[in-house]
Amino acid sequence: MHDPTTLNRQGPDFGSQYRSVIFYHSPEQQAAAFASKGKLEKSGKYQGPVVTEIVPASTFWRAEEYHQKYFQKNGGGSCHIR
C-alpha cells in the first residue's frame, strides 16, 4: 500500500518518479479520479492532505528489464504502510 500523503516518496525511495499520481485518458476518468481523491480526503483515513496528482496520460515508457518482476527477482514485495 502507498501513503498518498507523502510527496514524491514510496517507502525508502524518493524523487518525482516515486510520486503518487493517477493518469487519465478521458474526461470521465479524470472526473472519477477527482471524485475518488475527494472521497479519500473526506474519509479522515489520513491526517495530512492527499497529494496524489491527477494528470493526463502521455507516452508510456516500459521500465528497464532489471525492473521487470523486481520483487520476484529480488525478494520482498510488501509495504510496511497499513
Secondary structure, DSSP 8 states (H G I E B T S, - for coil): ---TTSTTEETTEESGGG--EEEESSHHHHHHHHHHHHHHHHHTS-SS----EEEE--------GGGTTHHHHHS----S--
